[in-house]
Amino acid sequence: MSTEKVMFALDIENGWPPVSAEGVWCERVNGNYKLVNAPFFIPDLAYGDIFSATPDEVNEHIFEFEIIAESGHSVIWVMNNNDIDTTFFVDMLKRLGCKVETLNQFSLMAVDVPPELDLDALDPLLDLYEEKGLEYAFPVWRHGE
């Protein structure tokens, strides 16, 4: 399977997100796209989701998409605005089966949470690092649905 970079146009409100577009990796599936990484700024899309979209004729960016098949994965956005050492945090996430991508220039992480992940193991880790000053957003949360 070959992957291609697909560009999404982003709506900026109050200076966020800090970029106007995000490129994500996708595979083509029967004329649709399958997302193969966790996005940093695209709400409602998670790793493994299959979606349909038509890139804009002018700049090839996607402005609207429709999810055809949900993967069951969730996404956590982690903001590290307090320069906390996250080495152990990332290591533990990976041991739990998450994929972690970092965008260092904005102190951001996008965490892919697979459907089979044990939330009893994840929650204490999130709580511990929230106390240390990490901030989270849950743009896609499908666990416990």
DSSP file with accessible surface (Angstrom, degrees, kcal/mol):
  #  RESIDUE AA STRUCTURE BP1 BP2  ACC     N-H-->O    O-->H-N    N-H-->O    O-->H-N    TCO  KAPPA ALPHA  PHI   PSI    X-CA   Y-CA   Z-CA
    1    1 A M              0   0  169      0, 0.0     2,-0.3     0, 0.0    26,-0.0   0.000 360.0 360.0 360.0 128.4    0.0    0.0    0.0
    2    2 A S        -     0   0   97     26,-0.1    26,-0.6     2,-0.0     2,-0.3  -0.735 360.0-145.0 -94.6 143.7    1.4    3.4   -0.9
    3    3 A T  E     -A   27   0A  68     -2,-0.3     2,-0.3    24,-0.1    24,-0.2  -0.776  12.5-165.9-104.0 152.6    0.8    6.3    1.3
    4    4 A E  E     -A   26   0A  69     22,-2.8    22,-2.5    -2,-0.3     2,-0.5  -0.975  25.7-112.8-135.1 151.4    0.3    9.9    0.2
    5    5 A K  E     -A   25   0A 111     -2,-0.3     2,-0.5    20,-0.2    20,-0.2  -0.727  31.8-165.0 -84.1 126.0    0.3   13.2    2.0
    6    6 A V  E     -A   24   0A   7     18,-3.1    18,-2.6    -2,-0.5     2,-0.4  -0.961  10.4-140.7-115.8 128.4   -3.2   14.8    2.0
    7    7 A M  E     -A   23   0A  66     -2,-0.5    55,-2.8    53,-0.5     2,-0.4  -0.761  12.6-163.8 -94.7 131.7   -3.5   18.4    3.0
    8    8 A F  E     -Ab  22  62A   5     14,-2.8    14,-2.1    -2,-0.4     2,-0.3  -0.940  17.2-132.7-110.3 133.2   -6.4   19.7    5.1
    9    9 A A  E     -A   21   0A  24     53,-2.6     2,-0.4    -2,-0.4    12,-0.3  -0.649  27.0-149.4 -78.2 140.4   -7.4   23.3    5.3
   10   10 A L        -     0   0   24     10,-2.8     2,-0.6    -2,-0.3    32,-0.1  -0.891  11.2-127.6-116.9 144.0   -7.9   24.4    9.0
   11   11 A D        -     0   0  139     -2,-0.4     2,-0.5     2,-0.0    10,-0.0  -0.802  25.4-149.2 -87.1 121.0  -10.2   27.0   10.5
   12   12 A I        +     0   0   87     -2,-0.6     2,-0.4     8,-0.1     8,-0.0  -0.818  18.8 177.5 -95.6 124.7   -8.2   29.4   12.7
   13   13 A E  B >   -F   16   0B 140      3,-3.1     3,-1.7    -2,-0.5    -2,-0.0  -0.997  69.9 -12.0-127.2 127.9  -10.0   30.9   15.6
   14   14 A N  T 3  S-     0   0  170     -2,-0.4    -1,-0.1     1,-0.3    -2,-0.0   0.883 130.7 -52.0  52.4  40.8   -8.3   33.1   18.2
   15   15 A G  T 3  S+     0   0   55      1,-0.2    -1,-0.3     2,-0.1    -3,-0.0   0.586 102.1 151.1  78.2   8.0   -4.9   32.2   16.8
   16   16 A W  B <   +F   13   0B 114     -3,-1.7    -3,-3.1     2,-0.1    -1,-0.2  -0.993  51.3  32.3-130.4 137.7   -5.5   28.4   17.0
   17   17 A P  S    S-     0   0   12      0, 0.0    -2,-0.1     0, 0.0    24,-0.0   0.603  82.3-138.9 -69.0 166.3   -4.4   26.2   15.4
   18   18 A P  S    S+     0   0   48      0, 0.0     2,-0.3     0, 0.0    -2,-0.1   0.400  84.2  54.6 -77.7   2.3   -1.0   28.0   14.7
   19   19 A V  S    S-     0   0   44      1,-0.0     3,-0.1    22,-0.0    -4,-0.0  -0.931  72.6-140.1-133.0 157.7   -1.1   26.7   11.1
   20   20 A S  S    S+     0   0   82     -2,-0.3   -10,-2.8     1,-0.1     2,-0.3   0.529  85.9  25.2 -96.9  -7.0   -3.6   27.1    8.3
   21   21 A A  E     -A    9   0A  21    -12,-0.3     2,-0.4   -10,-0.0   -12,-0.2  -0.993  61.4-154.9-152.3 154.2   -3.2   23.6    6.9
   22   22 A E  E     -A    8   0A  14    -14,-2.1   -14,-2.8    -2,-0.3     2,-0.5  -0.999  10.2-147.2-133.6 132.6   -2.1   20.1    8.1
   23   23 A G  E     -A    7   0A  20     -2,-0.4     2,-0.3   -16,-0.2   -16,-0.2  -0.847  21.4-178.5 -96.6 129.6   -0.7   17.3    6.0
   24   24 A V  E     -A    6   0A   0    -18,-2.6   -18,-3.1    -2,-0.5     2,-0.4  -0.897  29.3-109.5-124.2 158.3   -1.6   13.8    7.1
   25   25 A W  E     +A    5   0A 108     -2,-0.3    11,-2.8   -20,-0.2    12,-0.4  -0.729  42.4 171.9 -90.1 132.8   -0.6   10.4    5.7
   26   26 A C  E     -AC   4  35A   0    -22,-2.5   -22,-2.8    -2,-0.4     2,-0.3  -0.953  25.9-143.2-137.2 154.5   -3.4    8.4    4.0
   27   27 A E  E     -AC   3  34A  39      7,-2.3     7,-2.7    -2,-0.3     2,-0.4  -0.888  30.9-113.9-109.2 151.6   -3.8    5.3    1.9
   28   28 A R  E     - C   0  33A 110    -26,-0.6     2,-0.4    -2,-0.3     5,-0.2  -0.708  32.8-177.9 -85.4 130.7   -6.3    5.1   -0.9
   29   29 A V  E >   - C   0  32A  33      3,-2.3     3,-2.4    -2,-0.4    -2,-0.0  -0.920  69.3 -36.6-131.7 106.5   -9.1    2.6   -0.3
   30   30 A N  T 3  S-     0   0  157     -2,-0.4     3,-0.1     1,-0.3    -1,-0.0   0.880 124.0 -43.9  48.5  46.4  -11.7    2.2   -3.1
   31   31 A G  T 3  S+     0   0   57      1,-0.3    -1,-0.3    21,-0.0     2,-0.2   0.417 127.2  93.0  82.9  -5.0  -11.5    5.9   -4.1
   32   32 A N  E <  S-C   29   0A  42     -3,-2.4    -3,-2.3    20,-0.1     2,-0.4  -0.486  75.4-108.2-106.9-175.3  -11.6    7.0   -0.4
   33   33 A Y  E     -CD  28  51A   7     18,-3.0    18,-3.0    -5,-0.2     2,-0.5  -0.917  15.5-157.7-118.0 143.9   -8.9    7.8    2.0
   34   34 A K  E     -CD  27  50A  73     -7,-2.7    -7,-2.3    -2,-0.4     2,-0.3  -0.985  22.8-131.9-119.1 121.6   -7.7    5.9    5.1
   35   35 A L  E     -C   26   0A   0     14,-2.5    13,-3.1    -2,-0.5    -9,-0.2  -0.532  22.7-177.5 -73.8 129.9   -5.9    7.9    7.7
   36   36 A V        +     0   0   32    -11,-2.8     2,-0.3    -2,-0.3   -10,-0.1   0.143  62.6  42.7-119.8  20.2   -2.6    6.3    8.8
   37   37 A N  S    S-     0   0   13    -12,-0.4    11,-0.1     9,-0.1   -13,-0.0  -0.970  88.1 -98.8-149.8 166.3   -1.4    8.7   11.5
   38   38 A A        -     0   0    1     -2,-0.3     8,-0.1    72,-0.2    72,-0.1  -0.746  42.6-129.7 -86.0 127.4   -3.0   10.7   14.3
   39   39 A P        -     0   0    0      0, 0.0    72,-0.1     0, 0.0     8,-0.1  -0.407   8.3-151.5 -77.5 154.8   -3.7   14.3   13.3
   40   40 A F  S    S+     0   0   19     70,-0.1    69,-0.1    -2,-0.1    71,-0.0   0.737  91.0  11.5 -90.5 -29.8   -2.6   17.3   15.3
   41   41 A F  S    S+     0   0   14      2,-0.1    -1,-0.0   -24,-0.0   -19,-0.0   0.401  96.1 100.7-133.9  -0.6   -5.3   19.8   14.4
   42   42 A I    >   -     0   0    5      3,-0.1     3,-0.9   -32,-0.1     2,-0.1  -0.818  59.7-149.3 -96.6 109.8   -8.1   18.0   12.5
   43   43 A P  T 3  S+     0   0   65      0, 0.0    97,-0.1     0, 0.0     3,-0.1  -0.390  74.4  24.2 -72.6 155.2  -11.0   17.3   14.8
   44   44 A D  T 3  S+     0   0  100     95,-0.6     2,-0.4     1,-0.1    96,-0.1   0.425  97.4 102.5  76.8   0.8  -13.2   14.3   14.3
   45   45 A L    <   +     0   0    0     -3,-0.9     2,-0.3    25,-0.0    -1,-0.1  -0.966  45.2 178.2-119.1 135.2  -10.6   12.2   12.5
   46   46 A A    >   -     0   0    0     -2,-0.4     3,-2.2    -8,-0.1   -11,-0.3  -0.868  42.1 -70.8-129.1 163.9   -8.7    9.3   14.1
   47   47 A Y  T 3  S+     0   0   60     -2,-0.3    26,-0.4     1,-0.3   -11,-0.2  -0.222 118.4  17.0 -50.6 131.8   -6.1    6.8   13.0
   48   48 A G  T 3  S+     0   0   11    -13,-3.1    -1,-0.3     1,-0.3   -12,-0.1   0.309  87.2 140.8  87.9 -10.6   -7.6    4.1   10.7
   49   49 A D    <   -     0   0    0     -3,-2.2   -14,-2.5    21,-0.1     2,-0.5  -0.421  44.6-142.5 -64.5 142.1  -10.7    6.1    9.8
   50   50 A I  E     +DE  34  69A  39     19,-2.5    18,-3.0   -16,-0.2    19,-1.9  -0.932  29.8 170.8-106.2 128.0  -11.8    5.8    6.2
   51   51 A F  E     -DE  33  67A   0    -18,-3.0   -18,-3.0    -2,-0.5     2,-0.4  -0.948  29.7-132.4-137.9 155.8  -13.3    9.0    4.8
   52   52 A S  E     + E   0  66A  32     14,-2.9    14,-2.4    -2,-0.3     2,-0.3  -0.870  35.3 154.4-106.4 143.7  -14.4   10.5    1.5
   53   53 A A  E     - E   0  65A  21     -2,-0.4    12,-0.1    12,-0.2     9,-0.1  -0.971  35.3-140.0-161.9 152.1  -13.3   13.9    0.4
   54   54 A T        -     0   0  125     10,-0.5     9,-0.4    -2,-0.3    10,-0.3  -0.968  28.4-131.2-119.2 112.6  -12.7   16.0   -2.7
   55   55 A P        -     0   0   32      0, 0.0     7,-0.2     0, 0.0     6,-0.1  -0.305  35.4 -93.9 -60.8 146.3   -9.6   18.1   -2.6
   56   56 A D     >  -     0   0   58      5,-3.1     4,-1.9     1,-0.1     6,-0.0  -0.318  27.3-131.8 -60.3 140.2  -10.1   21.8   -3.7
   57   57 A E  T  4 S+     0   0  186      2,-0.2    -1,-0.1     1,-0.2     0, 0.0   0.833 101.2  46.8 -65.5 -31.4   -9.4   22.4   -7.3
   58   58 A V  T  4 S+     0   0  133      1,-0.1    -1,-0.2     3,-0.1    -2,-0.0   0.969 132.7   6.9 -78.9 -54.7   -7.3   25.4   -6.6
   59   59 A N  T  4 S-     0   0   70      2,-0.2    -2,-0.2     0, 0.0    -1,-0.1   0.368  89.2-122.1-116.7   6.8   -4.9   24.4   -3.8
   60   60 A E     <  +     0   0  126     -4,-1.9   -53,-0.5     1,-0.2     2,-0.2   0.610  64.9 140.0  66.9   9.1   -5.7   20.6   -3.5
   61   61 A H        -     0   0   39     -6,-0.1    -5,-3.1   -55,-0.1     2,-0.5  -0.610  54.2-123.3 -84.8 150.3   -6.6   21.1    0.2
   62   62 A I  B     +b    8   0A   0    -55,-2.8   -53,-2.6    -7,-0.2     3,-0.1  -0.802  31.6 170.8 -92.8 127.7   -9.5   19.3    1.8
   63   63 A F        +     0   0  120     -2,-0.5     2,-0.3    -9,-0.4    -1,-0.2   0.708  68.4  23.3-104.6 -31.7  -12.1   21.6    3.3
   64   64 A E        +     0   0  164    -10,-0.3   -10,-0.5     2,-0.0    -1,-0.3  -0.989  64.2 176.0-137.0 147.3  -14.8   19.0    4.1
   65   65 A F  E     -E   53   0A  59     -2,-0.3     2,-0.4   -12,-0.1   -12,-0.2  -0.963  18.4-145.3-145.1 161.8  -14.8   15.3    4.6
   66   66 A E  E     -E   52   0A 130    -14,-2.4   -14,-2.9    -2,-0.3     2,-0.4  -0.996  21.4-128.1-131.5 128.5  -17.2   12.5    5.5
   67   67 A I  E     +E   51   0A  47     -2,-0.4   -16,-0.3   -16,-0.2     3,-0.2  -0.624  24.3 179.0 -77.9 126.1  -16.3    9.5    7.6
   68   68 A I  E    S+     0   0A  93    -18,-3.0     2,-0.4    -2,-0.4   -17,-0.2   0.819  73.4  12.2 -90.8 -42.6  -17.3    6.3    5.8
   69   69 A A  E    S-E   50   0A  43    -19,-1.9   -19,-2.5   -21,-0.0    -1,-0.3  -0.963  71.3-140.2-142.9 121.7  -16.0    3.8    8.5
   70   70 A E        -     0   0  117     -2,-0.4   -21,-0.1   -21,-0.2   -22,-0.1  -0.627   6.5-150.6 -79.9 141.4  -14.8    4.6   12.0
   71   71 A S        -     0   0   35     -2,-0.3    -1,-0.1     2,-0.1     3,-0.1   0.638  33.6-119.5 -84.8 -18.1  -11.8    2.7   13.2
   72   72 A G  S    S+     0   0   27      1,-0.4    70,-0.2    42,-0.1     2,-0.1   0.361  72.0 130.7  90.1  -7.2  -12.6    2.7   16.9
   73   73 A H        -     0   0   27    -26,-0.4    -1,-0.4    41,-0.1     2,-0.3  -0.475  44.9-149.6 -78.4 152.9   -9.4    4.6   17.6
   74   74 A S  E     -G  113   0C   0     39,-2.4    39,-3.0    -2,-0.1     2,-0.4  -0.780   4.6-141.4-114.7 164.7   -9.4    7.7   19.8
   75   75 A V  E     -GH 112 140C   0     65,-3.0    65,-1.0    -2,-0.3     2,-0.4  -0.991   9.8-168.4-129.6 135.2   -7.1   10.7   19.7
   76   76 A I  E     -G  111   0C   1     35,-2.1    35,-2.9    -2,-0.4     2,-0.5  -0.992  10.6-152.5-118.5 129.7   -5.7   12.7   22.6
   77   77 A W  E     -GH 110 137C  32     60,-3.0    60,-2.1    -2,-0.4     2,-0.5  -0.895  13.1-160.4 -97.9 129.3   -4.0   16.0   22.0
   78   78 A V  E     -GH 109 136C   1     31,-2.6    31,-2.1    -2,-0.5     2,-0.5  -0.946   4.0-163.1-114.7 124.4   -1.3   16.8   24.6
   79   79 A M  E     -GH 108 135C  37     56,-3.3    56,-2.4    -2,-0.5     2,-0.7  -0.943   4.3-169.4-108.7 125.1   -0.1   20.4   25.1
   80   80 A N    >   +     0   0   20     27,-2.8     3,-0.8    -2,-0.5    54,-0.1  -0.683  26.1 150.8-112.7  74.3    3.1   20.8   27.0
   81   81 A N  T 3   +     0   0   98     -2,-0.7    -1,-0.1    52,-0.3    53,-0.1   0.520  68.5  59.1 -82.9  -5.2    3.2   24.6   27.6
   82   82 A N  T 3  S-     0   0  100     51,-0.2    -1,-0.2    -3,-0.1    52,-0.1   0.179 108.1-116.2-111.1  15.8    5.2   24.2   30.8
   83   83 A D    <   +     0   0  148     -3,-0.8     2,-0.2     1,-0.2    -2,-0.1   0.891  50.2 175.9  54.5  45.7    8.2   22.5   29.4
   84   84 A I        -     0   0   29      1,-0.1     2,-0.7    49,-0.1    -1,-0.2  -0.594  39.6-108.9 -82.0 143.4    7.7   19.3   31.4
   85   85 A D        +     0   0  117     -2,-0.2     4,-0.2     1,-0.1     3,-0.2  -0.619  39.8 177.2 -71.4 113.7   10.0   16.3   30.8
   86   86 A T     >  +     0   0   28     -2,-0.7     4,-3.0     1,-0.2     5,-0.3   0.227  44.0 110.6-106.2  14.8    7.7   13.9   29.0
   87   87 A T  H  > S+     0   0   98      1,-0.2     4,-2.3     2,-0.2     5,-0.2   0.944  85.7  39.0 -55.5 -51.3   10.2   11.1   28.3
   88   88 A F  H  > S+     0   0  108     -3,-0.2     4,-2.9     2,-0.2     5,-0.2   0.911 114.5  55.5 -66.1 -41.7    8.6    8.7   30.8
   89   89 A F  H  > S+     0   0    1     -4,-0.2     4,-2.4     2,-0.2    -2,-0.2   0.947 111.9  42.1 -56.0 -50.6    5.1    9.8   29.8
   90   90 A V  H  X S+     0   0   24     -4,-3.0     4,-2.5     1,-0.2    -1,-0.2   0.913 113.2  53.7 -65.9 -41.3    5.7    9.0   26.1
   91   91 A D  H  X S+     0   0   69     -4,-2.3     4,-2.2    -5,-0.3    -1,-0.2   0.925 110.8  46.0 -59.4 -44.5    7.5    5.7   27.0
   92   92 A M  H  X S+     0   0   50     -4,-2.9     4,-1.9     2,-0.2    -1,-0.2   0.901 109.7  53.9 -67.7 -40.5    4.5    4.6   29.1
   93   93 A L  H  <>S+     0   0    1     -4,-2.4     5,-2.5    -5,-0.2     4,-0.4   0.935 110.2  47.7 -57.8 -44.4    2.0    5.5   26.3
   94   94 A K  H ><5S+     0   0  118     -4,-2.5     3,-1.3     1,-0.2    -2,-0.2   0.898 108.8  53.6 -65.7 -39.0    3.9    3.4   23.8
   95   95 A R  H 3<5S+     0   0  184     -4,-2.2    -1,-0.2     1,-0.3    -2,-0.2   0.831 105.3  54.9 -63.3 -31.9    4.1    0.5   26.2
   96   96 A L  T 3<5S-     0   0   47     -4,-1.9    -1,-0.3    -5,-0.1    22,-0.3   0.579 128.6 -99.4 -76.3 -10.0    0.3    0.7   26.6
   97   97 A G  T < 5S+     0   0   39     -3,-1.3    -3,-0.2    -4,-0.4     2,-0.2   0.504  77.6 136.4 106.2   5.6    0.0    0.4   22.8
   98   98 A C      < -     0   0    7     -5,-2.5     2,-0.4    -6,-0.2    -1,-0.3  -0.516  49.0-135.0 -81.8 153.9   -0.4    4.1   21.8
   99   99 A K  E     -I  112   0C  99     13,-1.4    13,-3.0    -2,-0.2     2,-0.5  -0.919  22.6-160.0-103.4 137.3    1.3    5.7   18.9
  100  100 A V  E     -I  111   0C  22     -2,-0.4     2,-0.4    11,-0.2    11,-0.2  -0.974  10.9-175.8-124.5 126.9    2.7    9.1   19.8
  101  101 A E  E     -I  110   0C  62      9,-2.4     9,-2.5    -2,-0.5     2,-0.4  -0.950  12.7-152.1-118.4 143.1    3.7   11.9   17.3
  102  102 A T  E     -I  109   0C  74     -2,-0.4     2,-0.4     7,-0.2     7,-0.2  -0.891  18.3-168.0-119.5 146.5    5.3   15.1   18.4
  103  103 A L  E > > -I  108   0C  42      5,-2.9     5,-1.9    -2,-0.4     3,-1.4  -0.830  16.2-176.2-126.5  86.3    5.3   18.6   16.9
  104  104 A N  G > 5S+     0   0  128     -2,-0.4     3,-1.5     1,-0.3    -1,-0.1   0.814  72.7  65.7 -63.5 -32.6    8.0   20.2   19.0
  105  105 A Q  G 3 5S+     0   0  154      1,-0.3    -1,-0.3     2,-0.1    -3,-0.0   0.781 115.6  31.5 -63.8 -22.8    7.8   23.7   17.6
  106  106 A F  G < 5S-     0   0   52     -3,-1.4    -1,-0.3     2,-0.1    -2,-0.2   0.223 109.9-118.4-114.2  11.0    4.3   24.0   19.2
  107  107 A S  T < 5 +     0   0   53     -3,-1.5   -27,-2.8    -4,-0.2     2,-0.3   0.894  67.8 142.8  54.4  44.3    5.0   21.7   22.2
  108  108 A L  E   < -GI  79 103C   7     -5,-1.9    -5,-2.9   -29,-0.2     2,-0.4  -0.868  36.9-168.7-119.2 150.2    2.3   19.3   21.0
  109  109 A M  E     -GI  78 102C   8    -31,-2.1   -31,-2.6    -2,-0.3     2,-0.5  -0.989  10.2-154.3-130.7 144.1    1.7   15.6   20.9
  110  110 A A  E     -GI  77 101C   0     -9,-2.5    -9,-2.4    -2,-0.4     2,-0.5  -0.986  17.4-161.6-113.9 122.9   -0.9   13.7   19.0
  111  111 A V  E     -GI  76 100C   1    -35,-2.9   -35,-2.1    -2,-0.5     2,-0.6  -0.925   8.9-150.2-112.5 122.5   -1.6   10.3   20.7
  112  112 A D  E     -GI  75  99C   0    -13,-3.0   -13,-1.4    -2,-0.5   -37,-0.2  -0.820  11.7-161.5 -88.8 122.3   -3.4    7.5   18.9
  113  113 A V  E     -G   74   0C   0    -39,-3.0   -39,-2.4    -2,-0.6   -15,-0.1  -0.912  13.0-141.3-107.9 107.9   -5.3    5.4   21.4
  114  114 A P    >   -     0   0    7      0, 0.0     3,-1.7     0, 0.0   -41,-0.1  -0.306  21.3-112.9 -69.5 155.2   -6.2    1.9   19.9
  115  115 A P  T 3  S+     0   0   58      0, 0.0   -43,-0.1     0, 0.0   -42,-0.0   0.804 113.0  54.7 -59.2 -31.0   -9.6    0.4   20.7
  116  116 A E  T 3  S+     0   0  153    -19,-0.1   -43,-0.0     2,-0.1     3,-0.0   0.488  78.9 126.9 -85.4   0.7   -8.2   -2.5   22.8
  117  117 A L    <   -     0   0   14     -3,-1.7     2,-0.8     1,-0.1   -20,-0.1  -0.294  65.3-120.6 -63.8 139.9   -6.3   -0.2   25.1
  118  118 A D    >>  -     0   0   91    -22,-0.3     4,-1.4     1,-0.2     3,-1.4  -0.701  19.2-163.4 -82.9 108.7   -7.0   -0.6   28.9
  119  119 A L  H 3> S+     0   0   44     -2,-0.8     4,-2.9     1,-0.3    -1,-0.2   0.788  86.6  67.4 -65.5 -24.9   -8.3    2.7   30.2
  120  120 A D  H 34 S+     0   0  131      1,-0.2    -1,-0.3     2,-0.2    -2,-0.1   0.779 106.4  41.7 -65.3 -24.9   -7.6    1.6   33.7
  121  121 A A  H <> S+     0   0   38     -3,-1.4     4,-0.6     2,-0.1    -1,-0.2   0.774 117.3  47.4 -88.0 -30.0   -3.9    1.7   32.8
  122  122 A L  H  X S+     0   0    0     -4,-1.4     4,-2.3     2,-0.1     3,-0.4   0.916 100.7  62.4 -78.5 -44.4   -4.2    5.0   30.8
  123  123 A D  H  X S+     0   0   69     -4,-2.9     4,-2.8     1,-0.2     5,-0.2   0.884 101.3  49.6 -55.5 -46.6   -6.2    7.1   33.2
  124  124 A P  H  > S+     0   0   76      0, 0.0     4,-2.6     0, 0.0    -1,-0.2   0.887 111.2  51.4 -62.1 -35.2   -3.7    7.2   36.1
  125  125 A L  H  X S+     0   0   15     -4,-0.6     4,-2.1    -3,-0.4     5,-0.2   0.939 111.8  45.9 -65.5 -45.2   -0.9    8.2   33.7
  126  126 A L  H  X S+     0   0    9     -4,-2.3     4,-1.9     1,-0.2    -1,-0.2   0.925 113.8  49.6 -62.4 -43.6   -3.0   11.1   32.3
  127  127 A D  H  X S+     0   0   85     -4,-2.8     4,-2.0    -5,-0.2    -2,-0.2   0.923 109.2  51.8 -61.6 -44.7   -4.0   12.2   35.8
  128  128 A L  H  X S+     0   0   76     -4,-2.6     4,-1.0     1,-0.2    -1,-0.2   0.922 114.1  42.1 -59.4 -45.4   -0.4   12.1   37.0
  129  129 A Y  H  X>S+     0   0   10     -4,-2.1     5,-2.7     1,-0.2     4,-0.7   0.756 107.7  60.0 -80.5 -20.3    0.9   14.3   34.2
  130  130 A E  H ><5S+     0   0  110     -4,-1.9     3,-0.8     3,-0.2    -1,-0.2   0.909 104.0  52.1 -67.9 -38.4   -2.1   16.6   34.3
  131  131 A E  H 3<5S+     0   0  161     -4,-2.0    -2,-0.2     1,-0.3    -1,-0.2   0.844 106.6  53.9 -63.3 -31.8   -1.0   17.4   37.9
  132  132 A K  H 3<5S-     0   0  111     -4,-1.0    -1,-0.3    -5,-0.2    -2,-0.2   0.641 132.0 -91.4 -78.1 -16.0    2.5   18.1   36.6
  133  133 A G  T <<5S+     0   0   18     -3,-0.8   -52,-0.3    -4,-0.7    -3,-0.2   0.490  76.6 139.1 123.1   2.0    1.0   20.6   34.1
  134  134 A L      < -     0   0    3     -5,-2.7     2,-0.4   -54,-0.1    -1,-0.3  -0.510  38.6-147.9 -72.5 149.7    0.3   18.8   30.8
  135  135 A E  E     -H   79   0C  93    -56,-2.4   -56,-3.3    -2,-0.1     2,-0.3  -0.943  12.2-159.4-119.4 145.4   -3.0   19.8   29.2
  136  136 A Y  E     -H   78   0C  32     -2,-0.4     2,-0.3   -58,-0.2   -58,-0.2  -0.890  13.8-170.5-123.8 152.6   -5.2   17.5   27.1
  137  137 A A  E     -H   77   0C  33    -60,-2.1   -60,-3.0    -2,-0.3     3,-0.1  -0.972  13.3-152.3-132.5 149.2   -7.9   17.7   24.5
  138  138 A F  E     +     0   0C  95     -2,-0.3     3,-0.2   -62,-0.2   -62,-0.2  -0.707  22.6 166.9-121.3  76.2   -9.9   14.8   23.3
  139  139 A P  E    S+     0   0C  28      0, 0.0   -95,-0.6     0, 0.0     2,-0.4   0.792  78.5  23.8 -65.5 -28.1  -10.9   15.6   19.7
  140  140 A V  E    S+H   75   0C   9    -65,-1.0   -65,-3.0    -3,-0.1     2,-0.5  -0.957  70.1 170.4-136.6 117.1  -12.0   12.1   19.1
  141  141 A W        +     0   0   82     -2,-0.4   -67,-0.1   -67,-0.2   -68,-0.1  -0.933  12.2 153.5-130.8 108.9  -13.0    9.8   22.0
  142  142 A R    >   +     0   0   23     -2,-0.5     3,-1.2   -70,-0.2     2,-0.3   0.340  36.2 115.2-115.1   2.4  -14.6    6.5   21.1
  143  143 A H  T 3  S+     0   0   21      1,-0.2   -27,-0.0   -24,-0.0   -70,-0.0  -0.574  82.7  15.3 -76.3 137.0  -13.7    4.4   24.1
  144  144 A G  T 3         0   0   84     -2,-0.3    -1,-0.2     1,-0.3    -2,-0.0   0.655 360.0 360.0  77.0  15.2  -16.5    3.3   26.2
  145  145 A E    <         0   0  171     -3,-1.2    -1,-0.3     0, 0.0    -3,-0.1  -0.581 360.0 360.0 -80.3 360.0  -19.1    4.0   23.5
